[in-house]
Amino acid sequence: MSTGTVDHWNPNLEEQCSGLHAACESLEARRKHGLNQFLEAGFPGRKDEEWRYTPLRSVAEGEYSSKLSVEGQLPGDDELATSSDIRLVLINGRFREDLSDLTALPDTVKVVGLSRSLETSADSVVTDLNRWIPLVDHPFQNIGDALLEDGLVITAEGNVDARIHIVHGQDGSESAGSSHVSGLIRLSGGAQLEVLEEFRSRGKSLANIRWGMEIGSGCEFRRQRIVRPGCDVLYHGTRVELGEKAVFRDLIAGSGARLVRNEIHAILAGPGGHVDLLGGYVSNGDEIVDHHTTIEHAVADCTSREIYRGVLGGDSRGAFTGMIHVHQDAQRTDAEQSNDAILLSRSAEMNTRPRLEIYADDVKCTHGATVGELDDDSIFYLRSRGVSLEEARRMLVRAFTAEVFEELENEALKEQFIEQLQEAMPTAVDLRQ
């Protein structure tokens, strides 16, 4: 991308980075590394293969280069039917303990704001960050490092099964800007943790959120993410490493966001591990949704499953890039990958790039991708029985995305997810035009 475009960010980023308190040399070094990397590389353009389907010009032009105000308000979306009594609220990238509720937190689960952790044990936190969120040349990671300040540190150990609701609120209603959240999650001793991560936004805002996770041997981490209507730009990155017989299950659903880039890098580092990556979304207008996944089978006897379903209308665009990397020692790997999309208009677009790198010979790896339209025969059948065109389309979309949500145990939450997608369905159009 042109130097002139990147220059919109550079002065603000340098000024904001220099104004941050450095609790230790390693923290300062990480911030400077992120700043220098961004000043040198900026944002990638469309010629960069990894960003080919995620146009960043509107982000790079500088409107989001200032951090959002600390005085932001939590957007008032309808509350989700969560089964958790533990609620963590972050507004404009700052952990708001005054708005959170930790009273039901078990003794073996610890939640601390990243800024407080950096004040009390900065060297230890930076060591964990360097391990679980390694330094890479990545535009949002570079900015997140340069402005590394707040987020969450969550640990769970022993015989515990806890549920946490995390709410990210972005308030750009007064002026445009960005927020940057870094989170660490560590499970050990057979702990189980379920997180509902919700994204709310108003006005012009960029949410830059990243997680580094260690799911220890015999532990299970379940996460549901929901992008609520009205979100502007969301980058969400996760790097997770799994130990022996560990499980990581992730579900993302959403609609009504202008630009979403979801990245997951899962590393199966212990035998018997399993990864589930699921996604369902509806896009319309000029919205863009890009799912970018990498699953590394680094050892033998692990399994993984990916299922993504998208419904695209208007001039919206979807993208899926899924890498399954089977290392030489990862014998008896069983990996499945599926990405399917329905186009509701002639100008909607879906780009799919499945990738397999297999260096072991005793494996079972499958991938599939389809892009099509709603079935005319099914619509005709429903219409002939008195179902309206709009309701018929909603019913078919519900059936199309059902596999993504079928294992979500909270039935009320499942219905809210599905209802949001159905409400976002574009008005029926004649696809033959």
C-alpha positions as CSV (number, residue, x, y, z in Angstrom):
1,M,0.0,0.0,0.0
2,S,1.3,3.5,-0.8
3,T,3.5,5.3,1.7
4,G,1.1,8.3,1.5
5,T,-1.8,6.2,2.8
6,V,0.3,4.7,5.7
7,D,1.5,8.1,6.7
8,H,-2.0,8.9,8.0
9,W,-1.3,6.4,10.8
10,N,2.4,6.9,11.5
11,P,2.4,10.3,13.4
12,N,-0.5,9.2,15.6
13,L,1.0,5.8,16.3
14,E,4.4,7.2,17.2
15,E,2.9,9.8,19.5
16,Q,0.5,7.4,21.3
17,C,3.2,4.8,21.7
18,S,5.6,7.3,23.3
19,G,3.0,8.3,25.8
20,L,2.6,4.8,27.3
21,H,4.1,3.9,30.6
22,A,6.9,1.2,30.3
23,A,6.9,-1.0,33.4
24,C,10.0,-3.0,32.2
25,E,12.5,-3.1,29.4
26,S,10.9,-6.2,27.8
27,L,7.6,-4.4,27.5
28,E,9.2,-1.3,26.0
29,A,11.1,-3.6,23.5
30,R,7.9,-5.3,22.4
31,R,6.2,-2.0,21.8
32,K,9.1,-0.6,19.9
33,H,9.3,-3.7,17.8
34,G,5.6,-3.4,16.9
35,L,6.0,0.3,16.1
36,N,9.0,-0.2,13.9
37,Q,7.5,-3.1,12.0
38,F,4.4,-1.1,11.3
39,L,6.3,2.1,10.3
40,E,8.3,-0.1,7.9
41,A,5.6,-2.3,6.4
42,G,2.3,-0.5,7.1
43,F,-0.9,-2.1,5.8
44,P,-0.7,-4.8,3.1
45,G,-2.4,-4.1,-0.3
46,R,-4.5,-6.3,-2.5
47,K,-1.3,-7.8,-4.1
48,D,-0.5,-9.5,-0.8
49,E,-1.9,-13.0,-1.2
50,E,-2.9,-13.3,2.5
51,W,-4.9,-10.1,2.3
52,R,-6.2,-10.3,-1.2
53,Y,-9.8,-10.5,-0.1
54,T,-9.6,-8.1,2.8
55,P,-9.3,-4.6,1.4
56,L,-7.8,-2.3,4.1
57,R,-7.7,1.0,2.3
58,S,-10.6,2.5,4.3
59,V,-8.7,1.5,7.5
60,A,-5.3,2.7,6.3
61,E,-6.6,6.1,5.4
62,G,-6.2,7.1,9.0
63,E,-9.7,7.6,10.3
64,Y,-9.1,5.0,13.0
65,S,-5.5,5.9,13.9
66,S,-6.4,7.6,17.2
67,K,-7.4,5.5,20.2
68,L,-11.1,5.7,21.2
69,S,-11.9,7.8,24.2
70,V,-11.7,6.2,27.7
71,E,-15.1,7.8,28.4
72,G,-17.0,5.6,25.9
73,Q,-20.4,4.0,26.7
74,L,-21.4,0.4,26.3
75,P,-23.8,0.1,23.3
76,G,-27.2,-1.0,24.5
77,D,-27.9,-4.1,22.5
78,D,-30.4,-6.6,23.7
79,E,-28.9,-8.9,26.3
80,L,-27.9,-12.4,25.3
81,A,-29.3,-15.5,27.0
82,T,-26.0,-16.5,28.6
83,S,-25.8,-19.3,31.2
84,S,-22.9,-17.4,32.9
85,D,-23.1,-15.3,36.1
86,I,-19.6,-14.0,35.4
87,R,-19.5,-10.9,33.2
88,L,-16.4,-9.1,32.0
89,V,-16.8,-5.7,30.2
90,L,-14.3,-3.9,28.1
91,I,-15.2,-0.6,26.6
92,N,-13.0,0.9,23.9
93,G,-10.2,-1.5,24.8
94,R,-10.2,-0.9,28.5
95,F,-11.2,-3.5,31.1
96,R,-14.0,-2.0,33.2
97,E,-14.0,-3.8,36.5
98,D,-16.6,-1.4,37.7
99,L,-19.1,-2.6,35.1
100,S,-18.1,-6.3,35.4
101,D,-19.4,-8.9,37.8
102,L,-16.9,-11.4,39.2
103,T,-18.8,-12.4,42.3
104,A,-19.5,-15.9,41.0
105,L,-15.9,-16.5,40.0
106,P,-14.6,-19.9,41.3
107,D,-11.5,-19.8,43.5
108,T,-9.5,-21.7,40.9
109,V,-10.3,-19.3,38.1
110,K,-8.5,-16.0,38.1
111,V,-9.3,-12.9,36.0
112,V,-7.1,-9.9,36.0
113,G,-6.9,-6.8,33.7
114,L,-3.8,-6.9,31.5
115,S,-2.9,-3.3,32.5
116,R,-2.9,-4.3,36.2
117,S,-0.8,-7.4,35.5
118,L,1.7,-5.2,33.6
119,E,1.9,-3.0,36.7
120,T,2.6,-5.9,39.1
121,S,4.5,-8.5,37.1
122,A,5.4,-6.9,33.8
123,D,8.4,-9.2,32.9
124,S,6.3,-12.4,33.5
125,V,3.4,-11.1,31.5
126,V,5.6,-10.1,28.5
127,T,7.3,-13.5,28.7
128,D,3.8,-15.1,28.4
129,L,2.9,-12.8,25.5
130,N,6.1,-13.6,23.7
131,R,5.3,-17.3,24.0
132,W,1.6,-17.4,23.2
133,I,1.4,-14.4,20.9
134,P,4.8,-14.5,19.1
135,L,6.2,-11.5,17.3
136,V,5.1,-11.6,13.7
137,D,5.0,-9.1,10.8
138,H,1.2,-8.6,10.7
139,P,-0.4,-5.1,10.5
140,F,-2.9,-5.6,13.4
141,Q,-0.4,-7.5,15.5
142,N,2.1,-4.7,15.0
143,I,-0.3,-2.0,16.0
144,G,-1.5,-4.1,19.0
145,D,2.1,-4.5,20.1
146,A,2.9,-0.8,19.6
147,L,-0.2,0.2,21.7
148,L,0.0,-2.8,24.1
149,E,-1.7,-1.5,27.2
150,D,-4.8,-3.4,28.4
151,G,-6.9,-6.6,28.0
152,L,-7.4,-9.7,30.1
153,V,-5.4,-12.5,31.7
154,I,-7.6,-15.5,32.6
155,T,-6.3,-18.7,34.2
156,A,-8.2,-21.8,35.3
157,E,-6.8,-24.9,36.9
158,G,-8.0,-28.2,38.5
159,N,-11.5,-29.7,38.6
160,V,-13.5,-26.6,37.5
161,D,-16.1,-26.0,34.8
162,A,-16.7,-22.2,34.6
163,R,-18.6,-20.0,32.2
164,I,-17.7,-16.4,31.4
165,H,-19.4,-13.7,29.3
166,I,-17.0,-11.2,27.8
167,V,-18.6,-8.0,26.3
168,H,-16.5,-5.8,24.0
169,G,-18.1,-2.4,23.6
170,Q,-16.9,0.0,20.9
171,D,-18.1,3.6,21.2
172,G,-17.1,5.7,18.2
173,S,-20.3,7.8,18.2
174,E,-18.5,11.0,19.2
175,S,-15.4,10.5,17.1
176,A,-13.8,7.7,15.1
177,G,-11.0,5.7,16.5
178,S,-9.6,2.3,17.4
179,S,-9.1,0.0,20.5
180,H,-6.5,-2.7,21.0
181,V,-7.1,-5.6,23.3
182,S,-4.6,-8.4,24.2
183,G,-5.7,-11.4,26.1
184,L,-4.1,-14.5,27.6
185,I,-5.9,-17.7,28.6
186,R,-4.3,-20.6,30.3
187,L,-6.0,-23.9,31.4
188,S,-4.3,-26.6,33.4
189,G,-5.1,-29.6,35.5
190,G,-8.1,-30.7,33.6
191,A,-10.0,-27.4,33.8
192,Q,-13.0,-26.7,31.6
193,L,-13.9,-23.1,30.6
194,E,-16.6,-21.8,28.4
195,V,-16.6,-18.2,27.1
196,L,-19.3,-16.2,25.3
197,E,-17.5,-13.4,23.6
198,E,-19.8,-10.6,22.4
199,F,-18.9,-7.6,20.1
200,R,-21.0,-4.4,20.2
201,S,-20.2,-1.2,18.4
202,R,-21.6,2.2,17.5
203,G,-20.2,4.8,15.2
204,K,-16.9,4.6,13.4
205,S,-14.6,2.2,15.2
206,L,-11.9,-0.4,14.7
207,A,-11.7,-3.2,17.3
208,N,-8.3,-4.9,17.3
209,I,-8.6,-8.0,19.5
210,R,-6.1,-10.9,19.9
211,W,-5.8,-13.9,22.2
212,G,-3.0,-16.2,23.1
213,M,-4.1,-19.5,24.7
214,E,-2.6,-22.6,26.3
215,I,-5.1,-25.4,26.7
216,G,-3.2,-27.9,28.9
217,S,-3.4,-31.7,28.9
218,G,-7.0,-33.0,29.5
219,C,-8.5,-29.5,29.5
220,E,-11.4,-28.2,27.4
221,F,-12.0,-24.6,26.1
222,R,-15.4,-23.8,24.5
223,R,-16.0,-20.4,23.0
224,Q,-19.0,-18.8,21.2
225,R,-18.5,-15.4,19.5
226,I,-21.3,-13.2,18.2
227,V,-20.8,-10.1,16.1
228,R,-23.8,-7.9,16.8
229,P,-25.4,-5.7,14.1
230,G,-23.9,-2.2,13.8
231,C,-20.2,-3.2,14.2
232,D,-17.9,-1.3,11.9
233,V,-14.4,-2.9,11.6
234,L,-13.4,-6.0,13.6
235,Y,-10.1,-7.8,13.6
236,H,-10.1,-10.9,15.8
237,G,-7.0,-13.1,16.1
238,T,-6.5,-16.3,18.2
239,R,-3.4,-18.4,18.6
240,V,-4.0,-21.5,20.7
241,E,-1.8,-24.4,21.6
242,L,-3.3,-27.7,22.8
243,G,-1.7,-30.3,25.0
244,E,-2.5,-34.0,25.3
245,K,-6.2,-34.9,25.0
246,A,-7.0,-31.2,25.1
247,V,-10.1,-29.8,23.3
248,F,-10.7,-26.4,21.7
249,R,-14.1,-25.6,20.3
250,D,-14.9,-22.3,18.6
251,L,-18.1,-20.9,17.1
252,I,-18.4,-17.5,15.5
253,A,-21.7,-16.0,14.2
254,G,-22.6,-12.6,13.0
255,S,-24.2,-10.1,10.7
256,G,-24.3,-6.4,10.0
257,A,-20.6,-5.6,10.4
258,R,-18.9,-3.6,7.7
259,L,-15.6,-5.5,7.8
260,V,-14.7,-8.6,9.8
261,R,-11.4,-10.5,9.7
262,N,-11.3,-13.6,11.8
263,E,-8.0,-15.4,12.2
264,I,-7.4,-18.6,14.1
265,H,-4.1,-20.5,14.4
266,A,-4.5,-23.8,16.3
267,I,-1.6,-26.0,17.1
268,L,-2.3,-29.6,18.2
269,A,0.9,-30.2,20.2
270,G,-0.2,-33.2,22.3
271,P,-1.6,-36.6,21.1
272,G,-5.4,-37.1,21.4
273,G,-6.2,-33.4,20.9
274,H,-9.2,-32.1,19.0
275,V,-10.2,-28.8,17.4
276,D,-13.6,-27.6,16.2
277,L,-13.9,-24.4,14.2
278,L,-17.4,-23.4,13.3
279,G,-18.9,-20.3,11.7
280,G,-22.2,-19.0,10.4
281,Y,-22.8,-15.5,9.0
282,V,-25.1,-13.3,6.8
283,S,-23.7,-10.3,4.9
284,N,-25.4,-7.7,2.8
285,G,-24.7,-4.3,1.2
286,D,-21.0,-3.8,0.8
287,E,-20.0,-5.9,3.9
288,I,-16.9,-8.1,4.0
289,V,-16.4,-11.2,6.1
290,D,-13.1,-13.0,5.9
291,H,-12.3,-16.2,7.8
292,H,-8.6,-17.2,7.8
293,T,-7.7,-20.4,9.7
294,T,-4.6,-22.6,10.2
295,I,-4.7,-25.9,12.0
296,E,-1.3,-27.5,12.7
297,H,-1.4,-31.2,13.4
298,A,2.1,-31.4,15.0
299,V,1.8,-34.8,16.6
300,A,0.0,-38.1,16.0
301,D,-3.5,-39.1,16.8
302,C,-5.3,-35.8,16.7
303,T,-8.5,-34.7,15.0
304,S,-10.0,-31.5,13.7
305,R,-13.2,-30.3,12.1
306,E,-14.0,-27.0,10.3
307,I,-17.5,-26.0,9.1
308,Y,-18.3,-22.5,7.8
309,R,-21.6,-21.4,6.3
310,G,-22.2,-18.0,4.7
311,V,-25.2,-16.3,3.1
312,L,-24.3,-13.3,1.0
313,G,-26.5,-10.7,-0.6
314,G,-26.2,-7.2,-2.1
315,D,-22.6,-6.4,-3.1
316,S,-21.1,-8.2,-0.1
317,R,-18.0,-10.4,-0.2
318,G,-17.0,-13.4,1.7
319,A,-13.7,-15.2,1.9
320,F,-12.4,-18.3,3.5
321,T,-8.8,-19.4,3.6
322,G,-8.3,-22.6,5.5
323,M,-4.9,-24.3,6.0
324,I,-4.5,-27.8,7.4
325,H,-0.8,-28.5,8.0
326,V,0.0,-32.1,8.9
327,H,3.6,-32.5,10.2
328,Q,5.7,-35.5,9.4
329,D,5.2,-37.1,12.8
330,A,1.5,-36.5,12.9
331,Q,0.4,-40.0,11.8
332,R,-3.2,-41.1,12.1
333,T,-4.4,-37.5,11.7
334,D,-8.2,-37.1,10.9
335,A,-9.0,-33.6,9.6
336,E,-12.2,-32.3,8.0
337,Q,-12.8,-29.0,6.4
338,S,-16.0,-27.6,4.8
339,N,-16.9,-24.1,3.6
340,D,-20.2,-23.5,1.8
341,A,-21.9,-20.3,0.8
342,I,-25.2,-19.2,-0.7
343,L,-25.3,-16.1,-2.9
344,L,-28.6,-14.1,-2.9
345,S,-27.6,-11.7,-5.6
346,R,-25.6,-11.6,-8.8
347,S,-23.2,-9.1,-7.4
348,A,-22.4,-11.0,-4.2
349,E,-19.0,-12.8,-4.2
350,M,-17.5,-15.7,-2.3
351,N,-13.8,-16.6,-2.5
352,T,-12.6,-20.0,-1.1
353,R,-9.0,-21.2,-0.7
354,P,-8.7,-24.6,1.0
355,R,-5.1,-25.6,1.6
356,L,-3.6,-28.9,2.6
357,E,0.1,-29.5,3.5
358,I,0.5,-33.1,4.4
359,Y,3.9,-34.6,5.3
360,A,2.6,-37.8,6.9
361,D,1.4,-40.9,5.0
362,D,-1.2,-42.4,7.5
363,V,-3.8,-39.6,7.5
364,K,-7.4,-38.9,6.6
365,C,-7.9,-35.3,5.4
366,T,-10.9,-34.1,3.5
367,H,-12.0,-30.6,2.3
368,G,-14.9,-29.4,0.4
369,A,-16.4,-26.1,-0.8
370,T,-19.6,-25.1,-2.6
371,V,-21.0,-21.8,-3.7
372,G,-24.5,-21.6,-5.1
373,E,-28.0,-20.2,-4.8
374,L,-31.1,-21.1,-2.9
375,D,-32.8,-24.2,-4.4
376,D,-35.7,-23.1,-6.6
377,D,-37.5,-26.4,-6.1
378,S,-37.4,-26.1,-2.4
379,I,-38.7,-22.6,-2.5
380,F,-41.5,-23.6,-4.9
381,Y,-42.4,-26.5,-2.6
382,L,-42.7,-24.2,0.4
383,R,-44.6,-21.5,-1.6
384,S,-47.1,-24.1,-2.8
385,R,-48.0,-24.8,0.8
386,G,-48.8,-21.2,1.6
387,V,-45.4,-20.1,2.9
388,S,-44.4,-16.6,1.8
389,L,-41.2,-16.0,-0.2
390,E,-39.4,-14.3,2.6
391,E,-40.4,-16.9,5.1
392,A,-39.3,-19.7,2.7
393,R,-35.9,-18.1,2.3
394,R,-35.6,-17.8,6.1
395,M,-36.4,-21.4,6.6
396,L,-33.9,-22.6,4.0
397,V,-31.2,-20.4,5.5
398,R,-31.9,-21.8,8.9
399,A,-31.5,-25.4,7.5
400,F,-28.4,-24.4,5.7
401,T,-26.7,-23.1,8.9
402,A,-28.1,-25.7,11.2
403,E,-25.0,-27.8,11.3
404,V,-22.9,-24.9,12.6
405,F,-25.2,-24.5,15.7
406,E,-26.5,-28.0,16.4
407,E,-24.0,-28.7,19.2
408,L,-24.7,-25.4,21.0
409,E,-26.3,-26.6,24.3
410,N,-27.8,-23.3,25.3
411,E,-31.1,-23.5,23.3
412,A,-32.1,-19.9,24.1
413,L,-28.7,-18.6,23.0
414,K,-28.8,-20.8,19.9
415,E,-32.2,-19.3,18.9
416,Q,-30.8,-15.7,19.4
417,F,-27.9,-16.5,17.1
418,I,-30.1,-18.0,14.4
419,E,-32.7,-15.2,14.7
420,Q,-30.0,-12.6,14.2
421,L,-28.9,-14.3,11.0
422,Q,-32.5,-14.6,9.8
423,E,-33.2,-10.9,10.6
424,A,-30.2,-9.9,8.5
425,M,-31.4,-11.7,5.4
426,P,-31.6,-9.3,2.4
427,T,-35.0,-8.7,0.9
428,A,-35.9,-11.3,-1.8
429,V,-34.6,-10.4,-5.3
430,D,-34.9,-12.1,-8.6
431,L,-31.5,-13.7,-9.1
432,R,-32.2,-14.0,-12.8
433,Q,-32.0,-10.3,-13.3
